[in-house]
Amino acid sequence: MLGFSKRLIEPELLDHADPADARINLGQLVRLNKRFGGHSTIRKMLQEAALEQEQFTILDVGAASGDSGRLISELYPHGRVTNFDCNPVNLAEAAYPKVIGDAFQLPFVESSFDYVFCSLLLHHFSDEKVIELLRQFNRVARRAVLVCDLERSILPYLFMTMTKPVFGWHQITVHDGQKSFRAAFSANELLNLAKAAGLTDPKVTSHRPAFRITLIARKPEIKHDGISLERQQFRFGRR
């Protein structure tokens, strides 16, 4: 596809936006997720990952306003979501517990959370940086790494401009949305990055017409006293 054959990462306005404009943009991103496939894709991914209706912990990296975390909490009331972001303005509306920090140096020991999850985060970074992030996620996750991101295509790129008069998108929403779809992945690209990061048996799925892409990478079994136990048996605070 002309102009969309490779990832193109360019600066986004939200990175330096006024807090009032940032809040408008974050609210519109929630609308986009709810109405145009973001939430439905996350639901499908969580079902495929076989999250159980029992206690587990999940770290949402790049949580922003906590939109995805709220969805996970609604679907799995016994799950405990920790929201993590580097931007205190973005994280202000997220639910507690929440942590401000650097995703490239997650301040948690190995296997601190059952799951490490991120949505719409990885496409902001170069391939080399994506590999670094996935390695961090894999280090901190006990059971699986879960990723939901954008699939590169000209159709959602055009959607942002064409629907602005209908939905009243803020200029940041249109600008950053288009930049995001130019920086997004193909299924093979994300799969190869996951393998390069050392994730075990990663599975990447394309979701249409939402133009979302998901990655599920389950952690391998571990040995304990000579007996093979699945990592899902080692829950946070219940070793």
N, C-alpha and C positions, 0 to 999 in steps of 0.2 A: 504494500500500500504506500503510495508516494508520500514521502514525508513522515510516515509512521512506521517505517521498517525498523527503526532503532529508537532506543530511549533518548529523550532530550530533557535534561534537568536544568531548569531555569529558576531564578528567584521568585518567590511568591510574596504577595502584598501582606498577608497575614503576619509574616515574620516580624514586620515593623509597624503594624497597624496601631492606630489609636485604640485604647481599651474599649471605647464605646462602639467603634466600628467592628472591632474583634468580636464583641458579644453578639452583634447582629449577624455576622458571618457564621459564628458557631451555631447560633439558633437555626440559621438556614441550612447548615450542614445536617442538623438533626432532622429537619423536614425532608431533605433529600434522602437520608438513610431510611426514614420510615416509609416514604411513598415510592421510592424508585429502586428498591431492591437491596439496599444495604442491610437492613435488619433481617429480611427473609434469607439472605445468603448466610448471615451469621447463624441463624437458627438451624439451617441445613447442616452447616459445618459442625455445630455442637452436637447435633443428633448423630452425625456420622462418627464423631469422636467418642460417642457413647458416654457422655457425662451422665452420671447416675444421680438419682434423686436422693442424695445423701451428702454428708458434709465433705467439702473439698475446698481448696484454696486456689485462687487464680489471680495472677498479676496482669493488669491491663497496662501495657507500655504505650506511651503516647496517648493517654486516655482523653486529653483535652477536657471537654465539659462533662465527661463521664457518661456519655450517651450509650455506649456499648455496655459499660458496666451496669447501668440501670436495666438494660434489656436482659443481661445474663442473670441478674438478681431476680427479675420477674419470672424468668423461665425456671430457675433453680434456686428456690428460696433458702435452701440449706447451704448453698455455696457462699464463700466469703471472697468478695472482690476487693482487691487493693488497686486503687487508681494511681498511676505513675506518669508524671509529665515534667518536662524541664521548664515550662512556662507557668508561673503562678497565676497570671491573668486567665489563661485557658482553663486551668485546673480549679478556679474559684467555685464553679457551680457543681463540681464533682462531689460525690458522696464520700464520707469517711469510711474506712481509712484511706488516706491519700498521701503520697510522698512526692516531693519535688526533687529531681535529680537528673543525672546524666545517664541516658539509656546505654551508652557505650561503656559505662562503668557502673553497672547495676550494684547498688550497695547491699547486696544480699549474698549469703553464703550459698554454696552449691546445694541444689535440690530444695530450695526454700519454699517453693510453691508446687502444688500438684500440676498446674498448667501455667504457662506463660503465653499470653495472647496479645496480639496487636491488630488494629484495624486502621487502614489508610495511613500508615506510617512509613513503610519501607520505600515507597516510590519517591520519597523526598531525597533519597540518598543514592550515591553512586553504587555500582555493583560491589566494589571493594568494601564500602561502608555497610552495605546490606549483609555481606558475609560476616563482618565483625558483629553486627547486631544479632544475627541468627546464632552465632557462637555464644554470645552472652545469654540469649534466651535459653539455649540448650543447657548451659551451665546451671541456670537457676531453676529450670523445670525438672520436676520429679517424674511426671507421667507423659507429658506431650507438649510440643510447641504448636500453637494454633495461630494462623495468620489469615486475615481477610484484607485484600487490597484491590486495586483497580486493574482491569485488563485494557491494554492499549488499543484504541480504536478511534477512527475519525467520527463515528456516529455519536457517542456521548460528548465528544468535543464540540460538535455542532449543536447538540441539544442545549448546552448552556446558553448560547447566544439566542437561539430560536425561541426558547421558552422564557426569556427574561421579561418580555412585556406581559406574559400571562401570570407568572409567579412573582414578579417584582424582585428578582434577585439583586442583591447588592453588587456593586462593581467588583468588590473583592471576591465574592462568590463566583462570579463569571470568570474573572481573570485567573484566580487560583484553580478553579475547576478545570479550565482548559489546560493550564500548565501541568496539572496533576495527570490528566489523561495522556499528555505527551510524554510524561516521565514514567508512565505505568509499564507493566510487564506483559509479556506473552507467557503462556503456560510453561513452555520449555525454558524460557529464561529464568523464571522463578524456581523451577525444578533444579536447574543446573546450579543456581546460587545456593540452594539448600544442600545439595550434595557437596559443593565446595566448602560449605561451612561444617561439614561432618555430621549433619543430621541423619539419623538412621531411617532408611526406607521411607523417604518423604513422598507424600501423595499430593499432587496438585490437580485441582478441578476448576474448570471454567464454567461460569454461571451466566447464562443468557436468559432474557434480554438485559439483565442488570449490568452486564460488563464488569462483573466482579470475578475475582480469582481467589481461591482458598488453598492453603497449605496445611496439611496435618502431618506431623512427624512425631510418632510415638517413640518413647524411650525404650530401650531394650530391657529384658529381664535382668535381675540382679541375683547374686548368690548370697545366701545367708545360712551359715552353719551347714553348708553342703547341700542345702535345699533351694531349689529355684523358686523365687517368689516374684510375682509381678509387682512393678513399682506402685501400682494403684493400692497395694495393701499398706503402703507407708504413707499415712496421711499426716498432714501438718499437726505437730503437737501430740501425735499418737503413735510414736515409734515403739 
